Each structure stands twice: as C-alpha cells, then as structure tokens.
Amino acid sequence: MLNRVEIRDFALIDQAALTPGPGLFVISGETGAGKSILIDAISALSGERIGRDYVRRTAPRLRVEAVFEAVWDRLPDDLKDQLGLTLEEDFELILAREISSAGKSTCRVNGRLVPVSSLRQLFSCLIDIHGQNDQQGIFDPQNHRRLLDRFAGQELGASMGLYQAAASKIHEIKDQMQDLGQDPALRARELDLLAYQIQEIESAQIQPGEEAMLAERHKRLANREKILQAAAQALMELSGLEDQSLASRLSRIQHVLESAARVSKQAAAAKDTLLEAQDAMQLAIEQLQDLVLEDEGDPGELQRIDDRLDVLYRLKKKYGGDLEQVLDFLEKARGRHERLSDSETLFARLTQQRDKGIEILKARAGKIHEIRSRFARLMEEQIARQLQDLGMKGVRFAVQVDPLDYQEGPIPRHGLDKVSFLISANPGEPLKPLARIASGGEASRVLLAIKTILAQADETPVLIFDEIDTGISGVTASRVAEKLHQISCHHQVFCITHMAQIAAMADQHVLIQKTFLEDQTVTTLKNLSEEERSTELMRLLSGGSGDDKARQLAIHLLDVARAFKTTGAGSGAGQVAAGHGPGQAISSGDG
C-alpha cells in the first residue's frame, strides 16, 4: 500500500504530503486547478522523463518521495537482491527522485542511489497508472497483444522465453550465412587476401619468446665496445701493475697479518676473510679475461637481428599489438579461409540449420498461440461481465488471436500472432474492431474493465485512474463508481474525477484549488470533511450554483454510496497530511 507521498517544489506545489489510507482516494477540483499535478508527481517515480520546467522557478530542485508498506511479496527476488533489500519487521520501501533546475535526475531506494531503470522496475510492480492517453491507446491494435500477454502472465512468459531463444539462434545462423557472402567475386577476393595474410605470417615462423631473446642479444651487440672498455679497465685495477693492483695490495695486507693471526683469533678470522676475497677476486679476473678475449663472432649478426626485429614489428603493426595477437589473427584467418573455401557446403548446412530452427520457432509460436487463445476466451468472459456491471447490457467483447504465416524476414519478437479487440455494443450487431464503433464513454468502460481484470491477475497493489469518467454520465457514472469501490476493496485506488457519483463513493476525498495571493500562484490540497464533501458534490452537480436541489442530490449520493459500501467490504480513509485533518489545507506557492 502507498502509505505516504511527499512533494516539494513540483510545478505549483511548494510542499505537500499525503497519507492515503486503503480504499478509494478521490481527487477533484475546478478545471485548471491542477488536479493532474498529483498524478504527474507520482509518475515521476516511474522513471519517466521529467523536464526541468517542472521545478518551481524559485527552487534549485524538485523532490518526490513515496513510502510503501506491505509490499515485500510484490517485488521480484532478483531485484531485491540487486538493490540489497532485506526483509525486516515493519519493512518500508521508500522511492525518491529529485530533478535539479539543470535537468539532472537522481533516484534513491531506501536512501541508496540507484539507476532510473531500477526505480522504473520497482514502480511497475507497485502502481498501475491509467492516464488520459491510455484511452486512445486502447484503440491501438499494437497494445492489444501486450494487454492479453499481461493477462496471461507467467504461463505465457515461460513459453515466450523458449520462443525468443529459438529466434536468437536463427539470428545467429543468419549472421553466419551473411558472413559467408553469396557473391562469388567478393568471396574470391577475400580468399586471395586471406591467403596472402596467412602466407606472410607463416613465412615469418614466429617462435615463442623470440622477440625478447632477440632484443636482449641486440642490446648486447650494440653495446659491445662499451662492455669491452669497462672489462679492460676493471682488469687493470684488479691485476695491472704489480705494485698498484688490488691483488698485490691484498697480498701485502695478508703478510702484515701473518704474525698477528698466530696469536689472535680475530686477526686470524680477518686473514681468512681476505683469502676468500682474494679467491673471489681471482674468479672475477678470469671472467673478465674471458669477456675481453671473447671471439667477436659474426660481424653481420647485428644487422640480421635488426632485419628480423623489423619483420616482427611490421607483423605486429598489421595484425596485432603483440606477437600473441598476430598468432591469434593467423588462427582466425585460417578458419575463415577454410570456411570460405568450403562455403557452398557450409552454406547448405547453415540453410538446413536455419530451416530446422524455423520449424522449432513455429512449434514454440504454436504453443504461445494455444496459450493466448485459451486466455483470450477467459479474458472475453471476464471483460464481458465487467462491462455488464458497468451498464453495457447485451455487449459482446471478443479477443481475436490470428496466427501469422512466417516464412522469411525479420522474426516478430513476441510470437507469430495478431491480437485484436472486437466489440458489439448492441444485440444483433456484428463484432467490429474496437476503434470503429466504441464511443469515448464505451472506451472508458472497456479500459476500466481491462484494468480491473489485469489488477486481479497481477495483484498490482495501487491503481491510479486519471479521469476514467470521460464521456460518461448518469447511471453509467454510478456503475463506474460502484466498480471503483469494488476494486478498492482489494487495491488502493486513486481517481481524478469530474463526476459527483464517483466522488460520493470516496473513502477519502481531496479537493485541489488554485488561488492567487500577492502575485503568487498557490495550490491547495484539502482533505474534505463530510460537510465539505457535500459542498464539493454540489459544485460537481451544478457547476457551483449551490441550489437546494443540488444540495439534496449531493446528500442523496453520499447516502447511496454509504449504503452500497455497507453491503460489501468497507474501506478506510487516511489523512491528507500528517497533522492536517478534514477541512485543513496544505498550500503551496510559486513565489
């Protein structure tokens, strides 16, 4: 249930809070008072695009927050895991969205930043809005399939997943067939190019670790002169002139310690260390002598290494950033060359796989057709009953599911069916497309009937109707009011209305008014008392004349509504805002 809504700096609203209770929540007001502003604000939480022009011109940002309770079971498990939601006692779900004056959108769930897509997913599980555009949408056959599929629910969803998997497989096969190409000349040119690329890489005979080894050898050869000079100088220091060499000096030091070492352990240890150093120094002398006397080798080796590294560099530049990528390119080129060389055989095999895939697709589409047809009959029966409850006696409603004959071309994403809503409003008239014969009032009732059965099917907790009363009056309006009450026994229902019959059925009635004070446009949301409800119903009935007949009729409508509700399940009512009882107003200004 939607437990609380807070709105700040949204259009003409400075600050407002609603605490709706269960049952039917009605919003009324004069034309132009901004009745739809509440729906617009709540719709902001659906993730739909909200322009920065909704931000009050004196504010840096707008903010809408909604608090839900008892909705844990309505949320998909994967979405709860994704958002890190955990079930706790008194669990509340808080959706919030801000739009800055620069147009930046920020979304939060229980205080945590989330992408707008997550907000959209949560909202769709909790609230179903019937806006004024939906009435025209009911005439569009493109929406009929979507509505039937929503009614069919999970049973259809499982089969649809299998169908879409088959469609995806066919797309993969078609991509491979297209990749092969069907122009022999193009195929021949590609084969020539691949053969050249394969030969170029294969002829290089790339060896693992070759590049690093060559680079090291190149570095050594390029610096050979410097290495020899350093080795010769080191030899001179170690074993050059007898009196000045390090070897001679070490020998003299050992001689000095000779007598002391016989009587001192420390001197003996020092002498031994010098002997070890002399041995290590002798080994270094031999290594340096080997380096100095080393054969210069092949004088052309450095050039050959340069040439080889150049070959490897060009291959990397053409086929990859390193030699591993070059070899990977080679493997792919070999595979592509093999496929193209045997393209006719492969193309024929892919054609068979595609045809088999289409057979599987059609079989799965047939299962979808069977499920849709079965639920179409059920939907027809339920909508017909709903329409009769709404005063359309003798009406016939049909959901026609026609299979499409798919052979080739783009694969329809949602199966191979065309779904159409047909209606006969009067006995003896043939069924015709809804758009051809339904009036505005009939369309409103058909849509209300569909919304009713969809709400029963998917148990959406909150339903919002924005002017569902378009094109109806009199007895029909009373029927719609009764239907809204029946729905509100199992769902929380919000309704913007111009009809007194619907307003009389409310469990909570809010009046929206717009006034001008000191160059300020002020919007007020007022939770009406019983007496104030009578006054508002008088206005709806008579346009504000307030004559005795209108007053008596208003009181009568309230009495009839109370009597009707006592024969069924009752509904509670909430407050307009915390601390605002009946007759008190929440005002908002545009200053």
C-alpha positions as CSV (number, residue, x, y, z in Angstrom):
1,M,0.0,0.0,0.0
2,L,1.1,3.5,-0.7
3,N,1.4,4.9,2.8
4,R,2.8,8.4,2.3
5,V,3.7,10.8,-0.6
6,E,5.8,13.9,-0.1
7,I,6.2,16.5,-2.8
8,R,8.4,19.5,-2.8
9,D,8.9,22.3,-5.4
10,F,7.0,20.4,-8.0
11,A,5.3,22.8,-10.5
12,L,3.0,24.9,-8.3
13,I,3.4,22.8,-5.2
14,D,5.8,24.3,-2.7
15,Q,5.5,21.4,-0.1
16,A,2.7,18.8,0.3
17,A,2.3,15.5,2.0
18,L,-0.4,12.8,1.5
19,T,-1.0,9.9,3.8
20,P,-3.7,8.0,1.9
21,G,-5.4,5.0,3.6
22,P,-6.8,1.9,2.0
23,G,-9.8,2.2,-0.3
24,L,-10.8,4.8,-2.9
25,F,-8.9,8.1,-2.8
26,V,-10.7,10.7,-5.0
27,I,-9.2,14.0,-6.3
28,S,-11.5,16.7,-7.6
29,G,-11.3,20.4,-8.4
30,E,-12.2,23.0,-11.0
31,T,-10.8,22.9,-14.5
32,G,-7.3,24.3,-14.5
33,A,-6.8,23.8,-10.8
34,G,-4.1,21.3,-11.4
35,K,-5.8,18.0,-10.5
36,S,-3.4,16.0,-12.5
37,I,-0.4,17.5,-10.7
38,L,-0.5,14.7,-8.0
39,I,-0.5,12.1,-10.7
40,D,2.3,13.8,-12.5
41,A,4.3,13.9,-9.3
42,I,3.7,10.2,-8.5
43,S,4.5,9.4,-12.2
44,A,7.9,11.0,-11.7
45,L,8.7,7.9,-9.6
46,S,8.0,5.6,-12.6
47,G,11.3,6.7,-14.2
48,E,9.6,8.6,-17.0
49,R,11.3,11.7,-18.3
50,I,10.5,14.8,-16.2
51,G,11.6,18.1,-17.7
52,R,13.3,20.7,-15.6
53,D,10.3,23.0,-16.3
54,Y,8.5,21.1,-13.5
55,V,11.0,22.6,-11.0
56,R,9.5,25.7,-9.3
57,R,11.4,28.7,-10.6
58,T,12.4,29.7,-7.1
59,A,13.8,26.3,-6.2
60,P,17.1,24.5,-7.0
61,R,15.4,21.1,-7.5
62,L,12.1,19.3,-7.1
63,R,11.7,16.2,-5.0
64,V,9.1,13.4,-4.8
65,E,9.1,10.6,-2.2
66,A,6.7,7.7,-1.8
67,V,6.6,5.3,1.2
68,F,5.1,1.8,0.7
69,E,4.3,-0.8,3.3
70,A,3.3,-4.5,3.0
71,V,4.8,-4.8,-0.5
72,W,7.7,-7.2,0.1
73,D,6.0,-10.1,-1.7
74,R,5.2,-7.9,-4.7
75,L,8.9,-7.3,-5.5
76,P,10.9,-9.7,-7.7
77,D,13.6,-11.6,-5.8
78,D,16.4,-10.7,-8.3
79,L,15.5,-7.0,-7.9
80,K,15.5,-7.2,-4.1
81,D,19.0,-8.9,-4.3
82,Q,20.3,-6.3,-6.8
83,L,19.2,-3.4,-4.5
84,G,20.3,-5.1,-1.3
85,L,16.8,-5.0,0.2
86,T,16.3,-7.3,3.3
87,L,13.1,-8.2,5.0
88,E,12.8,-6.7,8.4
89,E,9.9,-6.1,10.8
90,D,7.9,-3.1,9.7
91,F,9.6,-3.2,6.3
92,E,9.1,0.0,4.3
93,L,10.1,0.7,0.7
94,I,10.9,4.3,0.1
95,L,11.2,5.6,-3.5
96,A,12.6,9.0,-4.1
97,R,13.5,11.1,-7.1
98,E,15.0,14.6,-7.5
99,I,15.2,16.7,-10.6
100,S,17.6,19.7,-10.5
101,S,16.8,23.0,-12.2
102,A,19.6,22.0,-14.7
103,G,17.7,18.8,-15.5
104,K,19.8,16.3,-13.6
105,S,17.9,13.3,-12.2
106,T,18.8,11.5,-9.0
107,C,17.0,8.3,-7.9
108,R,17.1,6.6,-4.5
109,V,15.6,3.5,-3.0
110,N,15.6,3.4,0.8
111,G,18.2,6.2,0.7
112,R,20.6,4.3,-1.7
113,L,21.4,5.8,-5.1
114,V,20.1,3.6,-7.9
115,P,19.8,3.9,-11.7
116,V,16.5,5.2,-13.0
117,S,15.9,1.7,-14.5
118,S,15.7,0.2,-11.0
119,L,13.2,2.8,-10.0
120,R,11.1,2.0,-13.1
121,Q,11.1,-1.7,-12.3
122,L,10.0,-1.2,-8.7
123,F,7.3,1.2,-9.7
124,S,5.8,-1.1,-12.3
125,C,5.4,-3.8,-9.6
126,L,3.5,-1.4,-7.3
127,I,1.5,1.1,-9.3
128,D,-0.5,0.9,-12.5
129,I,-1.5,4.3,-13.9
130,H,-4.3,4.8,-16.3
131,G,-3.6,8.2,-17.8
132,Q,-5.7,10.2,-20.3
133,N,-3.5,8.9,-23.2
134,D,-4.4,5.3,-22.3
135,Q,-8.0,5.8,-23.6
136,Q,-6.7,6.4,-27.1
137,G,-4.2,3.6,-26.6
138,I,-7.0,1.1,-26.1
139,F,-7.9,1.6,-29.8
140,D,-4.4,0.8,-31.0
141,P,-4.1,-2.9,-32.0
142,Q,-0.4,-2.8,-31.1
143,N,-1.5,-2.6,-27.5
144,H,-4.0,-5.4,-27.6
145,R,-1.3,-8.1,-27.7
146,R,0.5,-6.5,-24.8
147,L,-2.6,-6.4,-22.7
148,L,-3.5,-10.0,-23.5
149,D,0.0,-11.2,-22.7
150,R,-0.1,-9.3,-19.4
151,F,-3.3,-11.1,-18.5
152,A,-1.8,-14.5,-19.4
153,G,1.1,-13.8,-17.0
154,Q,3.7,-16.3,-16.1
155,E,2.4,-19.3,-18.1
156,L,2.9,-17.3,-21.3
157,G,6.2,-15.9,-20.1
158,A,7.9,-19.3,-19.9
159,S,6.9,-20.2,-23.4
160,M,7.8,-16.7,-24.7
161,G,11.3,-17.3,-23.3
162,L,11.7,-20.5,-25.3
163,Y,10.4,-18.8,-28.4
164,Q,12.8,-15.9,-28.1
165,A,15.7,-18.3,-27.5
166,A,14.8,-20.0,-30.8
167,A,14.6,-16.7,-32.5
168,S,18.0,-15.7,-31.2
169,K,19.5,-19.0,-32.6
170,I,18.1,-18.3,-36.0
171,H,19.6,-14.8,-35.9
172,E,23.0,-16.3,-35.2
173,I,22.7,-18.7,-38.1
174,K,21.6,-15.9,-40.4
175,D,24.5,-13.8,-39.4
176,Q,26.9,-16.7,-40.3
177,M,25.2,-17.1,-43.7
178,Q,25.5,-13.4,-44.3
179,D,29.1,-13.5,-43.2
180,L,29.9,-16.2,-45.8
181,G,28.5,-13.9,-48.5
182,Q,26.9,-15.0,-51.7
183,D,28.8,-13.0,-54.3
184,P,31.5,-15.4,-55.9
185,A,33.7,-12.5,-56.9
186,L,33.7,-11.0,-53.4
187,R,34.4,-14.4,-51.9
188,A,37.3,-15.0,-54.3
189,R,38.9,-11.6,-53.5
190,E,38.6,-12.3,-49.8
191,L,40.2,-15.7,-50.2
192,D,43.1,-14.1,-52.0
193,L,43.6,-11.6,-49.2
194,L,43.4,-14.3,-46.5
195,A,45.9,-16.5,-48.4
196,Y,48.4,-13.6,-48.6
197,Q,48.0,-12.8,-44.9
198,I,48.3,-16.4,-43.9
199,Q,51.4,-16.9,-46.0
200,E,53.0,-13.7,-44.7
201,I,52.6,-14.7,-41.1
202,E,53.5,-18.4,-41.6
203,S,56.7,-17.5,-43.5
204,A,57.9,-15.5,-40.6
205,Q,58.0,-18.7,-38.5
206,I,57.4,-16.9,-35.2
207,Q,58.9,-18.7,-32.2
208,P,57.7,-18.3,-28.6
209,G,59.9,-15.9,-26.7
210,E,61.8,-15.0,-29.8
211,E,61.3,-11.3,-29.7
212,A,62.6,-10.9,-26.1
213,M,65.6,-13.0,-26.8
214,L,66.5,-11.0,-30.0
215,A,66.0,-7.7,-28.2
216,E,68.5,-8.8,-25.4
217,R,71.1,-10.0,-28.0
218,H,70.7,-6.8,-30.0
219,K,71.3,-4.7,-26.9
220,R,74.4,-6.7,-26.0
221,L,75.9,-6.5,-29.6
222,A,75.1,-2.8,-29.9
223,N,77.0,-2.0,-26.7
224,R,79.9,-4.5,-27.1
225,E,82.5,-1.7,-27.4
226,K,81.5,-0.1,-24.1
227,I,81.4,-3.5,-22.4
228,L,85.0,-4.3,-23.6
229,Q,86.3,-1.0,-22.4
230,A,84.7,-1.4,-18.9
231,A,86.1,-5.0,-18.6
232,A,89.6,-3.9,-19.6
233,Q,89.6,-1.1,-17.1
234,A,88.4,-3.4,-14.4
235,L,91.2,-5.9,-15.2
236,M,93.8,-3.1,-14.9
237,E,92.5,-2.2,-11.5
238,L,92.5,-5.8,-10.3
239,S,95.7,-7.2,-11.8
240,G,97.6,-4.4,-13.6
241,L,100.9,-3.0,-12.4
242,E,102.2,-5.3,-9.6
243,D,102.7,-2.6,-7.0
244,Q,99.4,-0.9,-7.6
245,S,97.0,-3.7,-8.4
246,L,94.3,-4.7,-5.9
247,A,95.7,-8.3,-5.9
248,S,99.2,-7.0,-4.8
249,R,97.7,-4.9,-2.1
250,L,95.6,-7.8,-0.7
251,S,98.8,-10.0,-0.6
252,R,100.7,-7.3,1.4
253,I,97.8,-7.0,3.9
254,Q,97.8,-10.7,4.4
255,H,101.6,-10.7,5.1
256,V,101.1,-7.9,7.6
257,L,98.5,-10.0,9.5
258,E,100.6,-13.2,9.4
259,S,102.3,-12.9,12.8
260,A,99.2,-11.4,14.5
261,A,97.0,-14.3,13.2
262,R,99.1,-16.8,15.1
263,V,98.2,-15.2,18.5
264,S,94.8,-13.5,17.8
265,K,91.6,-15.3,16.7
266,Q,90.2,-12.0,15.4
267,A,93.3,-11.4,13.3
268,A,93.2,-15.0,12.0
269,A,89.5,-14.5,11.0
270,A,90.3,-11.3,9.2
271,K,93.1,-13.1,7.3
272,D,90.8,-15.9,6.3
273,T,88.2,-13.4,5.0
274,L,90.9,-11.7,2.9
275,L,91.8,-15.1,1.5
276,E,88.2,-15.6,0.5
277,A,88.1,-12.2,-1.1
278,Q,91.3,-13.0,-3.0
279,D,89.7,-16.2,-4.4
280,A,86.6,-14.3,-5.4
281,M,88.7,-11.6,-7.0
282,Q,90.7,-14.2,-8.9
283,L,87.4,-15.6,-10.3
284,A,86.3,-12.2,-11.4
285,I,89.6,-11.6,-13.1
286,E,89.2,-14.9,-15.1
287,Q,85.6,-13.9,-16.1
288,L,86.7,-10.5,-17.3
289,Q,89.6,-12.0,-19.2
290,D,87.2,-14.4,-20.9
291,L,85.0,-11.5,-21.9
292,V,87.9,-9.4,-23.2
293,L,89.2,-12.3,-25.2
294,E,85.8,-13.5,-26.4
295,D,85.5,-14.0,-30.2
296,E,83.7,-11.1,-31.9
297,G,81.6,-13.6,-33.8
298,D,79.8,-12.9,-37.0
299,P,80.1,-9.2,-37.8
300,G,76.8,-9.4,-39.7
301,E,74.8,-10.7,-36.8
302,L,73.6,-7.3,-35.6
303,Q,72.2,-6.4,-39.0
304,R,70.4,-9.7,-39.2
305,I,68.8,-9.2,-35.8
306,D,67.8,-5.7,-36.9
307,D,66.1,-7.2,-40.0
308,R,64.3,-9.8,-38.0
309,L,63.0,-7.4,-35.4
310,D,61.8,-5.2,-38.3
311,V,59.8,-8.2,-39.7
312,L,58.2,-8.8,-36.4
313,Y,57.4,-5.1,-35.9
314,R,55.6,-4.9,-39.3
315,L,53.6,-8.0,-38.5
316,K,52.5,-6.5,-35.1
317,K,51.6,-3.3,-36.8
318,K,49.4,-5.0,-39.4
319,Y,47.9,-7.9,-37.3
320,G,48.0,-7.1,-33.6
321,G,49.7,-5.2,-30.8
322,D,52.0,-8.1,-29.9
323,L,53.1,-11.5,-31.4
324,E,50.4,-13.4,-29.5
325,Q,47.7,-11.3,-31.2
326,V,49.5,-11.9,-34.5
327,L,49.3,-15.6,-34.0
328,D,45.6,-15.3,-32.9
329,F,44.9,-13.4,-36.1
330,L,46.6,-16.3,-38.0
331,E,44.3,-18.9,-36.5
332,K,41.2,-16.9,-37.2
333,A,42.4,-16.2,-40.8
334,R,43.0,-20.0,-41.3
335,G,39.5,-20.7,-40.0
336,R,37.9,-18.0,-42.2
337,H,39.8,-19.2,-45.2
338,E,38.7,-22.8,-44.6
339,R,35.1,-21.8,-44.3
340,L,35.1,-19.7,-47.4
341,S,36.9,-22.4,-49.3
342,D,34.1,-24.8,-48.4
343,S,31.4,-22.1,-48.4
344,E,28.9,-23.9,-50.6
345,T,28.9,-27.0,-48.3
346,L,28.8,-24.8,-45.2
347,F,26.1,-22.5,-46.7
348,A,24.0,-25.6,-47.4
349,R,24.5,-26.9,-43.9
350,L,23.6,-23.5,-42.4
351,T,20.5,-23.4,-44.5
352,Q,19.4,-26.7,-43.1
353,Q,20.0,-25.5,-39.6
354,R,18.1,-22.3,-40.3
355,D,15.1,-24.2,-41.7
356,K,15.2,-26.6,-38.7
357,G,15.3,-23.5,-36.4
358,I,12.3,-22.0,-38.1
359,E,10.4,-25.3,-37.5
360,I,11.3,-25.1,-33.8
361,L,10.3,-21.4,-33.8
362,K,6.9,-22.2,-35.3
363,A,6.3,-25.0,-32.9
364,R,7.0,-22.7,-30.0
365,A,4.9,-20.0,-31.6
366,G,2.1,-22.5,-31.8
367,K,2.4,-23.2,-28.1
368,I,2.2,-19.4,-27.5
369,H,-0.9,-19.2,-29.8
370,E,-2.6,-22.0,-27.8
371,I,-1.9,-20.2,-24.5
372,R,-3.1,-16.9,-25.9
373,S,-6.2,-18.4,-27.4
374,R,-7.1,-20.0,-24.1
375,F,-6.5,-16.9,-22.1
376,A,-8.3,-14.8,-24.8
377,R,-11.5,-16.8,-24.1
378,L,-11.1,-16.3,-20.3
379,M,-10.4,-12.6,-20.9
380,E,-13.5,-12.2,-23.1
381,E,-15.7,-13.7,-20.3
382,Q,-14.3,-11.6,-17.6
383,I,-14.4,-8.3,-19.6
384,A,-18.0,-9.1,-20.7
385,R,-19.0,-9.5,-17.0
386,Q,-17.2,-6.3,-16.1
387,L,-18.9,-4.4,-18.9
388,Q,-22.3,-5.6,-17.9
389,D,-21.6,-4.4,-14.4
390,L,-20.7,-1.1,-15.9
391,G,-24.1,-0.8,-17.6
392,M,-23.3,-2.1,-21.1
393,K,-26.1,-4.7,-21.3
394,G,-26.0,-7.0,-24.3
395,V,-22.5,-6.1,-25.1
396,R,-20.2,-8.7,-26.7
397,F,-16.5,-8.5,-26.4
398,A,-14.0,-10.7,-28.3
399,V,-10.3,-11.1,-28.2
400,Q,-9.3,-12.4,-31.6
401,V,-5.9,-14.2,-31.9
402,D,-4.9,-14.8,-35.5
403,P,-1.8,-16.8,-36.4
404,L,0.7,-15.2,-38.8
405,D,2.3,-17.2,-41.6
406,Y,6.0,-16.6,-41.1
407,Q,8.3,-17.8,-43.9
408,E,11.3,-15.4,-44.0
409,G,12.4,-11.9,-43.0
410,P,12.6,-10.3,-39.5
411,I,11.3,-12.5,-36.8
412,P,8.5,-10.9,-34.6
413,R,9.8,-10.6,-31.1
414,H,6.6,-11.6,-29.3
415,G,5.4,-14.6,-31.3
416,L,3.5,-15.2,-34.5
417,D,0.1,-13.8,-33.6
418,K,-2.0,-10.8,-34.3
419,V,-4.3,-9.9,-31.4
420,S,-7.4,-7.7,-31.9
421,F,-10.1,-6.5,-29.6
422,L,-13.6,-6.6,-31.1
423,I,-16.8,-5.3,-29.7
424,S,-20.5,-5.4,-30.4
425,A,-22.2,-2.7,-28.2
426,N,-25.8,-3.7,-29.1
427,P,-27.5,-7.1,-29.5
428,G,-27.7,-8.3,-33.1
429,E,-24.7,-6.2,-34.3
430,P,-21.6,-8.0,-35.6
431,L,-18.3,-7.8,-33.8
432,K,-16.1,-5.0,-35.1
433,P,-12.7,-3.5,-34.2
434,L,-12.9,-1.5,-31.0
435,A,-11.7,1.7,-32.7
436,R,-14.5,1.6,-35.3
437,I,-17.5,1.7,-33.0
438,A,-16.6,2.5,-29.4
439,S,-17.6,5.9,-28.2
440,G,-15.5,7.8,-25.6
441,G,-17.7,6.6,-22.8
442,E,-17.6,3.0,-24.1
443,A,-13.8,3.2,-24.4
444,S,-13.5,4.4,-20.8
445,R,-15.6,1.5,-19.6
446,V,-13.7,-1.1,-21.7
447,L,-10.4,0.3,-20.4
448,L,-11.8,0.2,-16.8
449,A,-12.9,-3.4,-17.3
450,I,-9.4,-4.4,-18.7
451,K,-7.6,-2.6,-15.9
452,T,-9.9,-4.4,-13.4
453,I,-9.1,-7.9,-14.6
454,L,-5.4,-7.1,-15.1
455,A,-5.3,-5.8,-11.5
456,Q,-6.9,-9.1,-10.4
457,A,-4.4,-11.1,-12.5
458,D,-1.2,-9.5,-11.4
459,E,-2.3,-8.1,-8.0
460,T,-0.9,-4.6,-8.5
461,P,-1.5,-3.0,-5.1
462,V,-2.0,0.6,-6.3
463,L,-4.2,1.6,-9.2
464,I,-4.4,5.3,-10.4
465,F,-7.2,6.4,-12.8
466,D,-6.8,9.9,-14.3
467,E,-10.3,11.0,-15.5
468,I,-11.7,7.5,-16.1
469,D,-15.1,9.2,-16.3
470,T,-14.5,10.7,-19.8
471,G,-17.7,10.5,-21.9
472,I,-20.0,9.1,-19.2
473,S,-22.8,10.4,-17.1
474,G,-25.9,9.5,-15.1
475,V,-26.4,5.8,-14.4
476,T,-23.2,4.8,-16.2
477,A,-21.2,7.1,-13.8
478,S,-22.9,5.4,-10.9
479,R,-21.9,2.0,-12.3
480,V,-18.3,3.1,-12.7
481,A,-18.3,4.4,-9.1
482,E,-19.5,1.1,-7.9
483,K,-16.9,-0.7,-9.9
484,L,-14.2,1.5,-8.5
485,H,-15.4,0.8,-4.9
486,Q,-15.3,-3.0,-5.6
487,I,-11.8,-2.7,-7.0
488,S,-10.8,-0.6,-3.9
489,C,-11.8,-3.4,-1.6
490,H,-8.7,-5.3,-2.8
491,H,-6.5,-2.5,-4.1
492,Q,-5.6,1.0,-3.2
493,V,-7.3,3.2,-5.8
494,F,-6.6,6.8,-6.7
495,C,-9.1,8.6,-9.1
496,I,-9.3,12.1,-10.6
497,T,-12.9,12.8,-11.4
498,H,-15.4,15.3,-12.6
499,M,-18.4,13.1,-11.6
500,A,-20.3,13.6,-8.4
501,Q,-21.3,9.9,-8.4
502,I,-17.7,8.8,-8.3
503,A,-16.7,11.4,-5.8
504,A,-19.5,10.3,-3.5
505,M,-18.1,6.8,-3.4
506,A,-14.7,8.0,-2.0
507,D,-13.2,6.8,1.3
508,Q,-11.0,9.9,1.2
509,H,-11.8,13.0,-0.9
510,V,-9.2,15.7,-1.6
511,L,-10.0,19.0,-3.2
512,I,-7.4,20.8,-5.3
513,Q,-7.7,24.5,-5.6
514,K,-5.6,27.2,-7.2
515,T,-5.6,30.8,-6.0
516,F,-3.6,33.9,-6.5
517,L,-2.2,35.8,-3.5
518,E,0.2,38.7,-3.6
519,D,1.4,37.8,-7.1
520,Q,1.8,34.2,-6.1
521,T,0.1,31.2,-7.5
522,V,-1.0,29.0,-4.7
523,T,-2.2,25.4,-5.0
524,T,-4.0,23.9,-2.0
525,L,-4.7,20.2,-1.3
526,K,-7.6,20.0,1.1
527,N,-8.9,16.8,2.8
528,L,-12.7,17.3,2.9
529,S,-14.9,16.7,5.9
530,E,-18.4,15.1,5.3
531,E,-20.0,18.6,5.1
532,E,-17.3,19.9,2.8
533,R,-17.8,16.8,0.6
534,S,-21.5,17.7,0.2
535,T,-20.5,21.2,-0.9
536,E,-18.0,19.8,-3.4
537,L,-20.5,17.4,-4.8
538,M,-23.0,20.3,-5.2
539,R,-20.3,22.1,-7.3
540,L,-19.8,19.0,-9.4
541,L,-23.5,18.6,-9.9
542,S,-24.5,22.2,-10.6
543,G,-21.3,24.0,-11.5
544,G,-21.2,25.9,-8.2
545,S,-24.8,27.3,-8.2
546,G,-25.4,25.7,-4.8
547,D,-29.2,25.5,-5.1
548,D,-31.3,23.3,-2.8
549,K,-31.9,20.7,-5.5
550,A,-28.2,20.2,-5.9
551,R,-27.7,20.1,-2.2
552,Q,-30.3,17.4,-1.7
553,L,-28.9,15.4,-4.6
554,A,-25.4,15.6,-3.2
555,I,-26.6,14.4,0.2
556,H,-28.6,11.6,-1.5
557,L,-25.5,10.5,-3.5
558,L,-23.5,10.3,-0.3
559,D,-26.3,8.3,1.4
560,V,-26.5,5.9,-1.6
561,A,-22.7,5.4,-1.6
562,R,-22.7,4.7,2.1
563,A,-25.5,2.2,1.7
564,F,-23.7,0.5,-1.2
565,K,-20.5,0.2,0.7
566,T,-22.1,-1.3,3.8
567,T,-23.5,-4.2,1.6
568,G,-19.9,-5.2,0.8
569,A,-16.4,-4.8,2.2
570,G,-15.8,-1.4,3.8
571,S,-12.7,0.7,3.2
572,G,-10.8,3.0,5.4
573,A,-9.5,6.5,4.8
574,G,-6.3,8.3,5.5
575,Q,-5.2,11.8,6.1
576,V,-4.2,14.4,3.6
577,A,-1.1,15.1,5.5
578,A,0.4,14.4,8.9
579,G,-1.2,16.8,11.3
580,H,-3.8,18.0,8.7
581,G,-7.3,16.7,9.5
582,P,-10.5,17.2,7.5
583,G,-11.1,20.8,6.5
584,Q,-7.4,21.8,6.8
585,A,-5.4,22.8,3.7
586,I,-1.9,22.3,2.5
587,S,-0.9,25.2,0.5
588,S,2.0,25.6,-2.0
589,G,3.1,28.7,-3.7
590,D,5.1,29.8,-6.7
591,G,6.8,32.9,-5.4
